Amino acid sequence: MFLSDLLPATIAWNPREGDSVLLGAVDADIAIAETVAATLPAKARGRIFLEVADAAGIREFAAPGRVCVTWLRRDLGQSMRAAVDAWLAEMLPVEAEREHQVYAWISGDRVAHALTSD
C-alpha cells in the first residue's frame, strides 16, 4: 500500500530534509497523523499533538524517537489548537542569524505546508 492510497491527495506531505515536523489532529483525523508518522524517517524530529474527548481515546501511537507525541483531552480543557500555537511560538523564534522552519499539517487545514520564522 502506498502513502497516496491512505492520505487525501490534498495534504501533499512533502517536508524538506532537516525540517522539524508538526502534526496536529483531532479524533477523526488521528488515522491521517498516524499514517504520516509511519512514513517519517528515523532521524525526523518534531511534535505530534493528538486531541481526544477523554482518556478512553488514548492509545499506542508510533513515531520516530525524536518526535514527541502528546495526547490532549478535551474533558480536561486541553486543546490541540492551543498546544500547536504555543509550540510554534517557541519553535519559530525570530532571530536575525537564521531562519527556523517547521513543516506542518493540522486537522482542518487542507494542505501541509512549511512555516518559517522569516
N, C-alpha and C positions, 0 to 999 in steps of 0.2 A: 504494500500500500504506500502511496506517495503522500507527502505533505499536502499537495494540492488537492488530493481526494478528501482530506479531513478539514481543511481550513477554507472558509469563504474566500474566494479569489480576491475580494476587495481588500483584505487585510494586507496582502503583499509584504509579508515578513521578509526583510532583507537587510539586516544590520551589517555595518562595516566591521571588519576585523578590528578588535580593540574597543568597540563601543560598549559602554555599560548598557545593560538591557533592563527594561522595566515592563512588567505586565501587571495589569490590574483587572480583576474580573469579579463579577457578582455571580451568584448561584448558577444562573442559566448559561453563563459563558465560561465556567471553570474548565469544561472539557476543551475549549479552544486554548486556554492558557496551558493546560496540561500537554496538549499536542505540541505547542510551540516549545515548551520547556524540554520535551523529549528530543527535540531537534537541535538544542543548543550544544555547542562544543564543550568538552570537559573544562576548558580554560575560561569559559564565559563567566562574567561577573555581573552582579546586579541585584534586583529585588523583584519579588512577586508578592502582590497583595491580593488576597482572596477573601471576599466578603460573603458570609453566610448568615442565615437567620439566627442560628443558635449553635450550641456545642454539637448537636446531632449532625450538623453539616460538615464537621471537620473530619478529614480522613487522610490517608497517606497521599503524599504528593511528591513525586520525584523531580529533582532539579540538580544541576551540577553543584559541586561543593562550594563554589564562591558565589552562588546565587541564593540569597536568603528568602525563604518562604514565610510569610506572615499571614495567619488566619485572623480575620476580623469578624466580630459578632455584633450584628445589629441589636440583639437583645441587651447588649452592654453599652449601646450608644456608639459603637465603633463604626467608622465609615471608610470605605475604600477610597473614595474621592479625597477625603481629608488627609488620609495617610499618604496618598500619591502626591498631593500638593506639598505636604511637609517634606517628603523625601526629595522631591525635585528642588525645593528651596535650598536644601542642604547640598545636593549633588550638582547643582548648576550655579555655583557662585560666580559672580562677575569678577574676573581677575584680568588685569592688564597683560600679564605674562603669557597666558594661554587660554584656549577655548576648551570648555568641557562639553562633551556630547553624550546624550543618552538616546537609545533607540527604544521606542515605546509603542505599546498597544494597550488601550484601556477600554473596558466594556463601554459600549455606547459610541465609540469612535468608529468611523467607517474604515479607516486605514491605519496601518502602523506608520510611524514617521520619526524622524530624527528631531530631537530637541537640543538646542545649544544654548550656551551661556552668552553667546555673542549678541 
